[in-house]
């Protein structure tokens, strides 16, 4: 027996994935460790080039970072934009990729930071959770930022 999926079901699932991602991202910058933990799998793995050149596994490090507010480094208002967003959906697994631009107000000025990012989300018990994150610089290789 073949299972068919309608376009409306696909769009609805895509909307669910994007909404889950935005809830997850806001939890990071709003220091909401409870929501971050609820939207992140216990088996989380990450590559964050600006923190360490090695894979990080599990939640404790990020819960520490979120609880101590270091993601915004004392800044006030913030906004983020996902540039060139793409979603690839494979049943209960979704891969989202984009250029992440963070804008923060600090000392009366707006500063911007951008990096490339991919996140893998898995639907478990009816809700989407982030299980893998990979971040890379948004400048041309080899190893240093533009001057």
N, CA, C and O atoms as CSV, one atom per row, in Angstrom:
chain,resi,resn,atom,element,x,y,z
A,1,UNK,N,N,0.845,-1.180,0.000
A,1,UNK,CA,C,0.000,0.000,0.000
A,1,UNK,C,C,0.897,1.253,0.000
A,1,UNK,O,O,1.746,1.412,0.878
A,2,UNK,N,N,0.711,2.094,-0.943
A,2,UNK,CA,C,1.510,3.322,-1.058
A,2,UNK,C,C,0.945,4.404,-0.135
A,2,UNK,O,O,-0.267,4.549,0.021
A,3,UNK,N,N,1.863,5.153,0.466
A,3,UNK,CA,C,1.474,6.287,1.301
A,3,UNK,C,C,1.747,7.542,0.495
A,3,UNK,O,O,2.854,7.743,-0.003
A,4,UNK,N,N,0.734,8.382,0.370
A,4,UNK,CA,C,0.923,9.629,-0.366
A,4,UNK,C,C,0.881,10.798,0.593
A,4,UNK,O,O,0.166,10.776,1.595
A,5,UNK,N,N,1.647,11.810,0.276
A,5,UNK,CA,C,1.707,13.023,1.078
A,5,UNK,C,C,1.247,14.180,0.202
A,5,UNK,O,O,1.736,14.357,-0.914
A,6,UNK,N,N,0.317,14.954,0.705
A,6,UNK,CA,C,-0.160,16.091,-0.069
A,6,UNK,C,C,0.776,17.276,0.095
A,6,UNK,O,O,1.542,17.344,1.056
A,7,UNK,N,N,0.711,18.207,-0.845
A,7,UNK,CA,C,1.539,19.425,-0.784
A,7,UNK,C,C,1.216,20.198,0.490
A,7,UNK,O,O,2.120,20.758,1.111
A,8,UNK,N,N,-0.049,20.240,0.890
A,8,UNK,CA,C,-0.439,20.955,2.119
A,8,UNK,C,C,0.234,20.336,3.342
A,8,UNK,O,O,0.649,21.058,4.248
A,9,UNK,N,N,0.347,19.003,3.376
A,9,UNK,CA,C,1.019,18.344,4.502
A,9,UNK,C,C,2.505,18.688,4.534
A,9,UNK,O,O,3.077,18.898,5.604
A,10,UNK,N,N,3.129,18.745,3.354
A,10,UNK,CA,C,4.553,19.091,3.283
A,10,UNK,C,C,4.764,20.521,3.752
A,10,UNK,O,O,5.666,20.783,4.547
A,11,UNK,N,N,3.941,21.452,3.269
A,11,UNK,CA,C,4.063,22.856,3.679
A,11,UNK,C,C,3.850,22.992,5.176
A,11,UNK,O,O,4.576,23.731,5.841
A,12,UNK,N,N,2.868,22.290,5.711
A,12,UNK,CA,C,2.605,22.337,7.145
A,12,UNK,C,C,3.809,21.823,7.933
A,12,UNK,O,O,4.189,22.415,8.943
A,13,UNK,N,N,4.405,20.730,7.476
A,13,UNK,CA,C,5.585,20.181,8.149
A,13,UNK,C,C,6.758,21.152,8.047
A,13,UNK,O,O,7.478,21.358,9.023
A,14,UNK,N,N,6.952,21.745,6.879
A,14,UNK,CA,C,8.020,22.737,6.725
A,14,UNK,C,C,7.807,23.909,7.679
A,14,UNK,O,O,8.761,24.379,8.298
A,15,UNK,N,N,6.578,24.384,7.805
A,15,UNK,CA,C,6.272,25.471,8.747
A,15,UNK,C,C,6.587,25.053,10.180
A,15,UNK,O,O,7.119,25.845,10.957
A,16,UNK,N,N,6.259,23.806,10.531
A,16,UNK,CA,C,6.566,23.289,11.870
A,16,UNK,C,C,8.070,23.317,12.131
A,16,UNK,O,O,8.511,23.717,13.209
A,17,UNK,N,N,8.852,22.893,11.144
A,17,UNK,CA,C,10.310,22.859,11.296
A,17,UNK,C,C,10.841,24.277,11.509
A,17,UNK,O,O,11.611,24.515,12.439
A,18,UNK,N,N,10.430,25.228,10.646
A,18,UNK,CA,C,10.930,26.602,10.786
A,18,UNK,C,C,10.510,27.199,12.129
A,18,UNK,O,O,11.305,27.885,12.771
A,19,UNK,N,N,9.280,26.948,12.559
A,19,UNK,CA,C,8.833,27.485,13.851
A,19,UNK,C,C,9.649,26.872,14.991
A,19,UNK,O,O,10.061,27.584,15.907
A,20,UNK,N,N,9.884,25.568,14.943
A,20,UNK,CA,C,10.698,24.916,15.979
A,20,UNK,C,C,12.101,25.513,16.008
A,20,UNK,O,O,12.660,25.747,17.080
A,21,UNK,N,N,12.668,25.758,14.828
A,21,UNK,CA,C,13.999,26.353,14.760
A,21,UNK,C,C,14.012,27.745,15.382
A,21,UNK,O,O,14.917,28.062,16.154
A,22,UNK,N,N,13.025,28.582,15.061
A,22,UNK,CA,C,12.996,29.944,15.606
A,22,UNK,C,C,12.806,29.939,17.127
A,22,UNK,O,O,13.418,30.750,17.823
A,23,UNK,N,N,11.981,29.054,17.642
A,23,UNK,CA,C,11.827,28.931,19.102
A,23,UNK,C,C,13.167,28.555,19.716
A,23,UNK,O,O,13.569,29.112,20.738
A,24,UNK,N,N,13.847,27.619,19.097
A,24,UNK,CA,C,15.157,27.162,19.570
A,24,UNK,C,C,16.173,28.310,19.554
A,24,UNK,O,O,16.861,28.543,20.548
A,25,UNK,N,N,16.267,29.017,18.439
A,25,UNK,CA,C,17.238,30.118,18.330
A,25,UNK,C,C,16.939,31.240,19.321
A,25,UNK,O,O,17.855,31.766,19.953
A,26,UNK,N,N,15.671,31.610,19.460
A,26,UNK,CA,C,15.328,32.667,20.424
A,26,UNK,C,C,15.705,32.262,21.843
A,26,UNK,O,O,16.108,33.107,22.642
A,27,UNK,N,N,15.578,30.979,22.160
A,27,UNK,CA,C,15.910,30.528,23.516
A,27,UNK,C,C,17.387,30.774,23.830
A,27,UNK,O,O,17.744,31.037,24.978
A,28,UNK,N,N,18.240,30.690,22.815
A,28,UNK,CA,C,19.673,30.927,23.009
A,28,UNK,C,C,19.912,32.381,23.423
A,28,UNK,O,O,20.609,32.648,24.401
A,29,UNK,N,N,19.333,33.307,22.677
A,29,UNK,CA,C,19.619,34.723,22.894
A,29,UNK,C,C,18.795,35.348,24.014
A,29,UNK,O,O,19.133,36.422,24.514
A,30,UNK,N,N,17.726,34.684,24.404
A,30,UNK,CA,C,16.899,35.200,25.499
A,30,UNK,C,C,17.177,34.483,26.811
A,30,UNK,O,O,16.426,34.621,27.777
A,31,UNK,N,N,18.269,33.712,26.837
A,31,UNK,CA,C,18.723,33.037,28.051
A,31,UNK,C,C,17.640,32.135,28.648
A,31,UNK,O,O,17.450,32.100,29.864
A,32,UNK,N,N,16.945,31.421,27.794
A,32,UNK,CA,C,15.854,30.547,28.213
A,32,UNK,C,C,16.332,29.090,28.147
A,32,UNK,O,O,16.059,28.369,27.187
A,33,UNK,N,N,17.042,28.690,29.180
A,33,UNK,CA,C,17.636,27.353,29.205
A,33,UNK,C,C,16.575,26.253,29.163
A,33,UNK,O,O,16.805,25.198,28.572
A,34,UNK,N,N,15.431,26.485,29.775
A,34,UNK,CA,C,14.373,25.470,29.798
A,34,UNK,C,C,13.864,25.182,28.382
A,34,UNK,O,O,13.712,24.023,27.997
A,35,UNK,N,N,13.602,26.236,27.617
A,35,UNK,CA,C,13.139,26.051,26.232
A,35,UNK,C,C,14.246,25.458,25.373
A,35,UNK,O,O,13.986,24.598,24.531
A,36,UNK,N,N,15.480,25.913,25.580
A,36,UNK,CA,C,16.603,25.360,24.821
A,36,UNK,C,C,16.698,23.856,25.055
A,36,UNK,O,O,16.859,23.089,24.105
A,37,UNK,N,N,16.602,23.441,26.280
A,37,UNK,CA,C,16.698,22.015,26.594
A,37,UNK,C,C,15.541,21.228,25.976
A,37,UNK,O,O,15.726,20.101,25.515
A,38,UNK,N,N,14.341,21.831,25.969
A,38,UNK,CA,C,13.168,21.156,25.397
A,38,UNK,C,C,13.248,21.049,23.871
A,38,UNK,O,O,12.669,20.134,23.285
A,39,UNK,N,N,13.958,21.971,23.230
A,39,UNK,CA,C,14.030,21.974,21.765
A,39,UNK,C,C,15.321,21.351,21.240
A,39,UNK,O,O,15.605,21.415,20.044
A,40,UNK,N,N,16.100,20.751,22.137
A,40,UNK,CA,C,17.389,20.165,21.772
A,40,UNK,C,C,17.450,18.713,22.226
A,40,UNK,O,O,17.064,18.397,23.352
A,41,UNK,N,N,17.926,17.843,21.370
A,41,UNK,CA,C,18.059,16.438,21.730
A,41,UNK,C,C,19.205,16.225,22.711
A,41,UNK,O,O,20.201,16.948,22.691
A,42,UNK,N,N,19.048,15.223,23.567
A,42,UNK,CA,C,20.111,14.870,24.519
A,42,UNK,C,C,21.378,14.422,23.802
A,42,UNK,O,O,22.469,14.483,24.369
A,43,UNK,N,N,21.237,13.975,22.563
A,43,UNK,CA,C,22.368,13.485,21.791
A,43,UNK,C,C,22.973,14.580,20.901
A,43,UNK,O,O,23.586,14.277,19.877
A,44,UNK,N,N,22.802,15.833,21.285
A,44,UNK,CA,C,23.295,16.975,20.520
A,44,UNK,C,C,24.792,16.875,20.239
A,44,UNK,O,O,25.581,16.514,21.112
A,45,UNK,N,N,25.162,17.199,19.013
A,45,UNK,CA,C,26.575,17.359,18.661
A,45,UNK,C,C,26.696,18.662,17.881
A,45,UNK,O,O,25.788,19.043,17.142
A,46,UNK,N,N,27.844,19.350,18.057
A,46,UNK,CA,C,28.034,20.650,17.418
A,46,UNK,C,C,29.465,20.841,16.968
A,46,UNK,O,O,30.404,20.320,17.571
A,47,UNK,N,N,29.611,21.594,15.904
A,47,UNK,CA,C,30.891,22.147,15.487
A,47,UNK,C,C,30.712,23.656,15.473
A,47,UNK,O,O,29.946,24.182,14.665
A,48,UNK,N,N,31.406,24.352,16.354
A,48,UNK,CA,C,31.363,25.808,16.418
A,48,UNK,C,C,32.797,26.312,16.323
A,48,UNK,O,O,33.514,26.371,17.322
A,49,UNK,N,N,33.197,26.665,15.136
A,49,UNK,CA,C,34.576,27.033,14.831
A,49,UNK,C,C,35.110,28.145,15.722
A,49,UNK,O,O,36.311,28.181,15.990
A,50,UNK,N,N,34.267,29.044,16.186
A,50,UNK,CA,C,34.719,30.186,16.980
A,50,UNK,C,C,34.878,29.850,18.460
A,50,UNK,O,O,35.377,30.669,19.231
A,51,UNK,N,N,34.456,28.651,18.860
A,51,UNK,CA,C,34.618,28.225,20.254
A,51,UNK,C,C,35.765,27.227,20.364
A,51,UNK,O,O,36.658,27.388,21.195
A,52,UNK,N,N,35.737,26.203,19.526
A,52,UNK,CA,C,36.806,25.196,19.519
A,52,UNK,C,C,36.810,24.504,18.155
A,52,UNK,O,O,35.760,24.375,17.526
A,53,UNK,N,N,37.964,24.064,17.701
A,53,UNK,CA,C,38.001,23.356,16.415
A,53,UNK,C,C,37.578,21.891,16.528
A,53,UNK,O,O,37.771,21.120,15.588
A,54,UNK,N,N,37.013,21.506,17.652
A,54,UNK,CA,C,36.626,20.120,17.889
A,54,UNK,C,C,35.120,20.007,18.054
A,54,UNK,O,O,34.447,20.984,18.382
A,55,UNK,N,N,34.596,18.813,17.825
A,55,UNK,CA,C,33.175,18.553,18.036
A,55,UNK,C,C,32.864,18.638,19.531
A,55,UNK,O,O,33.635,18.177,20.373
A,56,UNK,N,N,31.723,19.235,19.833
A,56,UNK,CA,C,31.217,19.264,21.212
A,56,UNK,C,C,30.005,18.340,21.261
A,56,UNK,O,O,29.179,18.349,20.348
A,57,UNK,N,N,29.896,17.557,22.303
A,57,UNK,CA,C,28.766,16.650,22.450
A,57,UNK,C,C,28.002,16.969,23.726
A,57,UNK,O,O,28.594,17.286,24.758
A,58,UNK,N,N,26.692,16.881,23.644
A,58,UNK,CA,C,25.735,16.998,24.745
A,58,UNK,C,C,25.388,18.438,25.100
A,58,UNK,O,O,25.939,19.383,24.535
A,59,UNK,N,N,24.483,18.585,26.026
A,59,UNK,CA,C,23.898,19.876,26.384
A,59,UNK,C,C,24.627,20.702,27.443
A,59,UNK,O,O,24.538,21.928,27.368
A,60,UNK,N,N,25.324,20.152,28.404
A,60,UNK,CA,C,25.813,20.943,29.540
A,60,UNK,C,C,26.582,22.214,29.181
A,60,UNK,O,O,26.364,23.248,29.812
A,61,UNK,N,N,27.467,22.173,28.199
A,61,UNK,CA,C,28.240,23.357,27.842
A,61,UNK,C,C,27.319,24.490,27.398
A,61,UNK,O,O,27.470,25.628,27.843
A,62,UNK,N,N,26.369,24.180,26.525
A,62,UNK,CA,C,25.487,25.228,26.021
A,62,UNK,C,C,24.498,25.718,27.073
A,62,UNK,O,O,24.137,26.895,27.082
A,63,UNK,N,N,24.061,24.835,27.949
A,63,UNK,CA,C,23.199,25.289,29.042
A,63,UNK,C,C,23.971,26.263,29.937
A,63,UNK,O,O,23.399,27.242,30.416
A,64,UNK,N,N,25.243,26.011,30.164
A,64,UNK,CA,C,26.093,26.932,30.926
A,64,UNK,C,C,26.187,28.282,30.216
A,64,UNK,O,O,26.024,29.331,30.839
A,65,UNK,N,N,26.450,28.248,28.910
A,65,UNK,CA,C,26.566,29.485,28.132
A,65,UNK,C,C,25.263,30.280,28.169
A,65,UNK,O,O,25.280,31.492,28.382
A,66,UNK,N,N,24.146,29.606,27.965
A,66,UNK,CA,C,22.850,30.279,27.939
A,66,UNK,C,C,22.517,30.846,29.315
A,66,UNK,O,O,22.066,31.986,29.421
A,67,UNK,N,N,22.731,30.073,30.350
A,67,UNK,CA,C,22.417,30.528,31.714
A,67,UNK,C,C,23.245,31.736,32.114
A,67,UNK,O,O,22.813,32.539,32.941
A,68,UNK,N,N,24.424,31.871,31.539
A,68,UNK,CA,C,25.292,32.989,31.898
A,68,UNK,C,C,25.270,34.121,30.874
A,68,UNK,O,O,26.029,35.083,30.991
A,69,UNK,N,N,24.418,34.010,29.892
A,69,UNK,CA,C,24.181,35.103,28.958
A,69,UNK,C,C,25.328,35.487,28.063
A,69,UNK,O,O,25.330,36.594,27.523
A,70,UNK,N,N,26.289,34.637,27.884
A,70,UNK,CA,C,27.469,35.027,27.127
A,70,UNK,C,C,27.244,35.087,25.616
A,70,UNK,O,O,28.126,35.548,24.891
A,71,UNK,N,N,26.112,34.643,25.131
A,71,UNK,CA,C,25.874,34.647,23.689
A,71,UNK,C,C,25.773,36.057,23.117
A,71,UNK,O,O,26.103,36.278,21.952
A,72,UNK,N,N,25.322,37.007,23.924
A,72,UNK,CA,C,25.197,38.382,23.436
A,72,UNK,C,C,26.254,39.313,24.003
A,72,UNK,O,O,26.267,40.501,23.683
A,73,UNK,N,N,27.130,38.795,24.831
A,73,UNK,CA,C,28.256,39.560,25.369
A,73,UNK,C,C,27.847,40.936,25.913
A,73,UNK,O,O,28.478,41.939,25.581
A,74,UNK,N,N,26.800,40.990,26.743
A,74,UNK,CA,C,26.391,42.231,27.389
A,74,UNK,C,C,25.632,43.191,26.500
A,74,UNK,O,O,25.375,44.324,26.908
A,75,UNK,N,N,25.267,42.779,25.303
A,75,UNK,CA,C,24.532,43.655,24.390
A,75,UNK,C,C,23.078,43.784,24.834
A,75,UNK,O,O,22.584,42.993,25.638
A,76,UNK,N,N,22.424,44.773,24.305
A,76,UNK,CA,C,21.011,45.002,24.599
A,76,UNK,C,C,20.126,44.285,23.600
A,76,UNK,O,O,20.067,43.055,23.575
A,77,UNK,N,N,19.443,45.055,22.781
A,77,UNK,CA,C,18.544,44.487,21.787
A,77,UNK,C,C,19.300,43.651,20.768
A,77,UNK,O,O,20.484,43.871,20.511
A,78,UNK,N,N,18.597,42.696,20.200
A,78,UNK,CA,C,19.190,41.873,19.149
A,78,UNK,C,C,18.121,41.517,18.130
A,78,UNK,O,O,16.924,41.616,18.397
A,79,UNK,N,N,18.563,41.115,16.999
A,79,UNK,CA,C,17.724,40.472,16.004
A,79,UNK,C,C,18.619,39.531,15.217
A,79,UNK,O,O,19.830,39.735,15.129
A,80,UNK,N,N,18.017,38.508,14.651
A,80,UNK,CA,C,18.783,37.653,13.755
A,80,UNK,C,C,18.005,37.496,12.460
A,80,UNK,O,O,16.777,37.576,12.434
A,81,UNK,N,N,18.738,37.275,11.406
A,81,UNK,CA,C,18.151,37.022,10.103
A,81,UNK,C,C,18.788,35.766,9.529
A,81,UNK,O,O,19.991,35.546,9.663
A,82,UNK,N,N,17.976,34.959,8.898
A,82,UNK,CA,C,18.462,33.763,8.226
A,82,UNK,C,C,18.489,34.072,6.732
A,82,UNK,O,O,17.448,34.125,6.077
A,83,UNK,N,N,19.690,34.274,6.207
A,83,UNK,CA,C,19.853,34.629,4.810
A,83,UNK,C,C,19.979,33.360,3.968
A,83,UNK,O,O,20.652,32.410,4.368
A,84,UNK,N,N,19.347,33.347,2.832
A,84,UNK,CA,C,19.366,32.206,1.926
A,84,UNK,C,C,18.956,30.904,2.614
A,84,UNK,O,O,19.661,29.902,2.496
A,85,UNK,N,N,17.825,30.901,3.333
A,85,UNK,CA,C,17.429,29.684,4.062
A,85,UNK,C,C,17.029,28.553,3.113
A,85,UNK,O,O,16.424,28.770,2.063
A,86,UNK,N,N,17.389,27.349,3.522
A,86,UNK,CA,C,17.026,26.156,2.763
A,86,UNK,C,C,16.622,25.068,3.746
A,86,UNK,O,O,17.253,24.898,4.789
A,87,UNK,N,N,15.573,24.335,3.412
A,87,UNK,CA,C,15.112,23.218,4.229
A,87,UNK,C,C,15.059,21.977,3.357
A,87,UNK,O,O,14.486,21.989,2.268
A,88,UNK,N,N,15.667,20.904,3.851
A,88,UNK,CA,C,15.590,19.602,3.203
A,88,UNK,C,C,14.878,18.676,4.178
A,88,UNK,O,O,15.321,18.499,5.313
A,89,UNK,N,N,13.783,18.089,3.736
A,89,UNK,CA,C,12.947,17.285,4.612
A,89,UNK,C,C,12.975,15.833,4.169
A,89,UNK,O,O,12.715,15.518,3.008
A,90,UNK,N,N,13.299,14.944,5.119
A,90,UNK,CA,C,13.371,13.506,4.865
A,90,UNK,C,C,12.580,12.785,5.950
A,90,UNK,O,O,13.160,12.268,6.906
A,91,UNK,N,N,11.268,12.748,5.807
A,91,UNK,CA,C,10.425,12.114,6.815
A,91,UNK,C,C,10.503,12.875,8.132
A,91,UNK,O,O,10.122,14.043,8.212
A,92,UNK,N,N,11.003,12.199,9.163
A,92,UNK,CA,C,11.109,12.817,10.490
A,92,UNK,C,C,12.471,13.453,10.742
A,92,UNK,O,O,12.846,13.695,11.890
A,93,UNK,N,N,13.209,13.721,9.668
A,93,UNK,CA,C,14.502,14.395,9.765
A,93,UNK,C,C,14.495,15.606,8.840
A,93,UNK,O,O,14.075,15.515,7.686
A,94,UNK,N,N,14.961,16.733,9.351
A,94,UNK,CA,C,15.034,17.958,8.557
A,94,UNK,C,C,16.433,18.541,8.673
A,94,UNK,O,O,17.034,18.539,9.747
A,95,UNK,N,N,16.939,19.036,7.562
A,95,UNK,CA,C,18.220,19.739,7.549
A,95,UNK,C,C,17.926,21.167,7.103
A,95,UNK,O,O,17.363,21.384,6.030
A,96,UNK,N,N,18.306,22.131,7.924
A,96,UNK,CA,C,18.144,23.535,7.557
A,96,UNK,C,C,19.528,24.150,7.435
A,96,UNK,O,O,20.416,23.869,8.240
A,97,UNK,N,N,19.705,24.983,6.434
A,97,UNK,CA,C,20.991,25.661,6.258
A,97,UNK,C,C,20.710,27.091,5.828
A,97,UNK,O,O,19.708,27.377,5.173
A,98,UNK,N,N,21.627,27.993,6.216
A,98,UNK,CA,C,21.435,29.419,5.982
A,98,UNK,C,C,22.692,30.157,6.401
A,98,UNK,O,O,23.570,29.595,7.056
A,99,UNK,N,N,22.767,31.413,6.017
A,99,UNK,CA,C,23.773,32.309,6.582
A,99,UNK,C,C,23.068,33.015,7.740
A,99,UNK,O,O,22.027,33.645,7.554
A,100,UNK,N,N,23.639,32.904,8.920
A,100,UNK,CA,C,23.044,33.471,10.135
A,100,UNK,C,C,23.665,34.849,10.384
A,100,UNK,O,O,24.870,34.963,10.609
A,101,UNK,N,N,22.834,35.889,10.342
A,101,UNK,CA,C,23.322,37.236,10.633
A,101,UNK,C,C,22.699,37.714,11.942
A,101,UNK,O,O,21.479,37.831,12.057
A,102,UNK,N,N,23.541,37.982,12.906
A,102,UNK,CA,C,23.118,38.491,14.204
A,102,UNK,C,C,23.450,39.971,14.273
A,102,UNK,O,O,24.586,40.374,14.026
A,103,UNK,N,N,22.451,40.780,14.611
A,103,UNK,CA,C,22.643,42.219,14.798
A,103,UNK,C,C,22.342,42.539,16.256
A,103,UNK,O,O,21.281,42.179,16.768
A,104,UNK,N,N,23.269,43.214,16.925
A,104,UNK,CA,C,23.092,43.557,18.335
A,104,UNK,C,C,23.371,45.034,18.558
A,104,UNK,O,O,24.211,45.641,17.893
A,105,UNK,N,N,22.636,45.596,19.523
A,105,UNK,CA,C,22.841,46.983,19.915
A,105,UNK,C,C,23.722,46.972,21.152
A,105,UNK,O,O,23.409,46.315,22.144
A,106,UNK,N,N,24.823,47.704,21.086
A,106,UNK,CA,C,25.743,47.799,22.214
A,106,UNK,C,C,26.379,49.181,22.194
A,106,UNK,O,O,26.959,49.592,21.188
A,107,UNK,N,N,26.268,49.890,23.302
A,107,UNK,CA,C,26.864,51.214,23.375
A,107,UNK,C,C,26.271,52.186,22.364
A,107,UNK,O,O,26.971,53.068,21.868
A,108,UNK,N,N,24.996,52.033,22.058
A,108,UNK,CA,C,24.342,52.918,21.117
A,108,UNK,C,C,24.639,52.642,19.654
A,108,UNK,O,O,24.236,53.414,18.784
A,109,UNK,N,N,25.333,51.563,19.374
A,109,UNK,CA,C,25.670,51.209,17.992
A,109,UNK,C,C,25.148,49.813,17.681
A,109,UNK,O,O,24.962,48.983,18.571
A,110,UNK,N,N,24.922,49.583,16.408
A,110,UNK,CA,C,24.502,48.254,15.956
A,110,UNK,C,C,25.700,47.567,15.314
A,110,UNK,O,O,26.348,48.115,14.422
A,111,UNK,N,N,25.976,46.372,15.780
A,111,UNK,CA,C,27.070,45.576,15.217
A,111,UNK,C,C,26.474,44.304,14.606
A,111,UNK,O,O,25.457,43.798,15.081
A,112,UNK,N,N,27.103,43.802,13.570
A,112,UNK,CA,C,26.619,42.616,12.860
A,112,UNK,C,C,27.700,41.547,12.837
A,112,UNK,O,O,28.886,41.845,12.696
A,113,UNK,N,N,27.272,40.298,12.978
A,113,UNK,CA,C,28.153,39.141,12.840
A,113,UNK,C,C,27.429,38.133,11.956
A,113,UNK,O,O,26.219,37.939,12.077
A,114,UNK,N,N,28.169,37.509,11.085
A,114,UNK,CA,C,27.554,36.538,10.178
A,114,UNK,C,C,28.414,35.279,10.118
A,114,UNK,O,O,29.643,35.345,10.099
A,115,UNK,N,N,27.748,34.147,10.090
A,115,UNK,CA,C,28.427,32.874,9.843
A,115,UNK,C,C,27.459,31.954,9.107
A,115,UNK,O,O,26.254,32.205,9.079
A,116,UNK,N,N,27.983,30.906,8.522
A,116,UNK,CA,C,27.158,29.901,7.851
A,116,UNK,C,C,26.777,28.837,8.864
A,116,UNK,O,O,27.557,28.504,9.756
A,117,UNK,N,N,25.573,28.308,8.718
A,117,UNK,CA,C,25.090,27.378,9.732
A,117,UNK,C,C,24.184,26.330,9.105
A,117,UNK,O,O,23.390,26.626,8.211
A,118,UNK,N,N,24.316,25.099,9.589
A,118,UNK,CA,C,23.392,24.005,9.269
A,118,UNK,C,C,22.940,23.403,10.580
A,118,UNK,O,O,23.725,23.268,11.519
A,119,UNK,N,N,21.673,23.042,10.641
A,119,UNK,CA,C,21.136,22.356,11.817
A,119,UNK,C,C,20.310,21.169,11.341
A,119,UNK,O,O,19.590,21.248,10.346
A,120,UNK,N,N,20.430,20.086,12.065
A,120,UNK,CA,C,19.639,18.896,11.784
A,120,UNK,C,C,18.618,18.767,12.900
A,120,UNK,O,O,18.963,18.785,14.082
A,121,UNK,N,N,17.360,18.638,12.511
A,121,UNK,CA,C,16.280,18.461,13.471
A,121,UNK,C,C,15.634,17.102,13.231
A,121,UNK,O,O,15.535,16.642,12.093
A,122,UNK,N,N,15.198,16.468,14.312
A,122,UNK,CA,C,14.528,15.181,14.233
A,122,UNK,C,C,13.202,15.305,14.982
A,122,UNK,O,O,13.138,15.883,16.068
A,123,UNK,N,N,12.143,14.751,14.380
A,123,UNK,CA,C,10.837,14.763,15.052
A,123,UNK,C,C,10.760,13.549,15.967
A,123,UNK,O,O,10.839,12.403,15.525
A,124,UNK,N,N,10.602,13.839,17.266
A,124,UNK,CA,C,10.491,12.792,18.289
A,124,UNK,C,C,9.250,13.071,19.116
A,124,UNK,O,O,9.040,14.193,19.577
A,125,UNK,N,N,8.444,12.062,19.298
A,125,UNK,CA,C,7.219,12.212,20.083
A,125,UNK,C,C,6.417,13.433,19.647
A,125,UNK,O,O,5.849,14.142,20.478
A,126,UNK,N,N,6.376,13.674,18.335
A,126,UNK,CA,C,5.558,14.739,17.784
A,126,UNK,C,C,6.151,16.133,17.838
A,126,UNK,O,O,5.484,17.094,17.453
A,127,UNK,N,N,7.402,16.274,18.311
A,127,UNK,CA,C,8.008,17.611,18.343
A,127,UNK,C,C,9.401,17.549,17.740
A,127,UNK,O,O,10.091,16.533,17.809
A,128,UNK,N,N,9.793,18.679,17.143
A,128,UNK,CA,C,11.093,18.776,16.485
A,128,UNK,C,C,12.164,19.190,17.474
A,128,UNK,O,O,11.966,20.110,18.267
A,129,UNK,N,N,13.309,18.502,17.425
A,129,UNK,CA,C,14.448,18.825,18.284
A,129,UNK,C,C,15.713,18.937,17.437
A,129,UNK,O,O,15.919,18.177,16.491
A,130,UNK,N,N,16.548,19.898,17.800
A,130,UNK,CA,C,17.844,20.054,17.149
A,130,UNK,C,C,18.784,18.985,17.704
A,130,UNK,O,O,18.926,18.847,18.919
A,131,UNK,N,N,19.428,18.228,16.805
A,131,UNK,CA,C,20.348,17.170,17.241
A,131,UNK,C,C,21.774,17.402,16.745
A,131,UNK,O,O,22.712,16.784,17.248
A,132,UNK,N,N,21.941,18.285,15.763
A,132,UNK,CA,C,23.289,18.582,15.276
A,132,UNK,C,C,23.336,20.005,14.737
A,132,UNK,O,O,22.396,20.474,14.096
A,133,UNK,N,N,24.456,20.686,15.010
A,133,UNK,CA,C,24.690,22.043,14.524
A,133,UNK,C,C,26.098,22.093,13.952
A,133,UNK,O,O,27.038,21.553,14.535
A,134,UNK,N,N,26.231,22.740,12.818
A,134,UNK,CA,C,27.557,22.958,12.245
A,134,UNK,C,C,27.639,24.410,11.804
A,134,UNK,O,O,26.825,24.870,11.003
A,135,UNK,N,N,28.624,25.129,12.329
A,135,UNK,CA,C,28.825,26.537,11.994
A,135,UNK,C,C,30.190,26.690,11.343
A,135,UNK,O,O,31.157,26.032,11.728
A,136,UNK,N,N,30.253,27.565,10.356
A,136,UNK,CA,C,31.528,27.834,9.692
A,136,UNK,C,C,31.612,29.317,9.365
A,136,UNK,O,O,30.589,29.995,9.265
A,137,UNK,N,N,32.830,29.820,9.200
A,137,UNK,CA,C,32.999,31.249,8.917
A,137,UNK,C,C,32.321,31.645,7.609
A,137,UNK,O,O,32.196,30.838,6.688
A,138,UNK,N,N,31.893,32.883,7.549
A,138,UNK,CA,C,31.242,33.383,6.339
A,138,UNK,C,C,32.216,34.142,5.457
A,138,UNK,O,O,31.806,34.951,4.625
A,139,UNK,N,N,33.506,33.883,5.635
A,139,UNK,CA,C,34.493,34.508,4.764
A,139,UNK,C,C,35.255,33.413,4.026
A,139,UNK,O,O,35.198,32.236,4.383
A,140,UNK,N,N,35.954,33.829,3.009
A,140,UNK,CA,C,36.684,32.884,2.171
A,140,UNK,C,C,37.840,32.244,2.939
A,140,UNK,O,O,38.506,32.905,3.735
A,141,UNK,N,N,38.069,30.965,2.697
A,141,UNK,CA,C,39.191,30.262,3.308
A,141,UNK,C,C,40.506,30.916,2.838
A,141,UNK,O,O,40.469,31.639,1.843
A,142,UNK,N,N,41.628,30.713,3.470
A,142,UNK,CA,C,41.895,29.556,4.297
A,142,UNK,C,C,41.483,29.732,5.757
A,142,UNK,O,O,40.472,29.150,6.148
A,143,UNK,N,N,42.185,30.483,6.578
A,143,UNK,CA,C,41.911,30.424,8.008
A,143,UNK,C,C,41.666,31.766,8.695
A,143,UNK,O,O,41.311,31.773,9.874
A,144,UNK,N,N,41.829,32.842,8.051
A,144,UNK,CA,C,41.716,34.109,8.768
A,144,UNK,C,C,40.627,34.989,8.181
A,144,UNK,O,O,40.304,34.899,6.996
A,145,UNK,N,N,40.064,35.844,9.035
A,145,UNK,CA,C,39.010,36.743,8.576
A,145,UNK,C,C,39.567,37.799,7.644
A,145,UNK,O,O,40.771,38.059,7.651
A,146,UNK,N,N,38.721,38.402,6.851
A,146,UNK,CA,C,39.201,39.452,5.954
A,146,UNK,C,C,39.731,40.637,6.750
A,146,UNK,O,O,39.262,40.909,7.855
A,147,UNK,N,N,40.702,41.336,6.189
A,147,UNK,CA,C,41.295,42.510,6.857
A,147,UNK,C,C,40.680,43.784,6.359
A,147,UNK,O,O,41.055,44.867,6.807
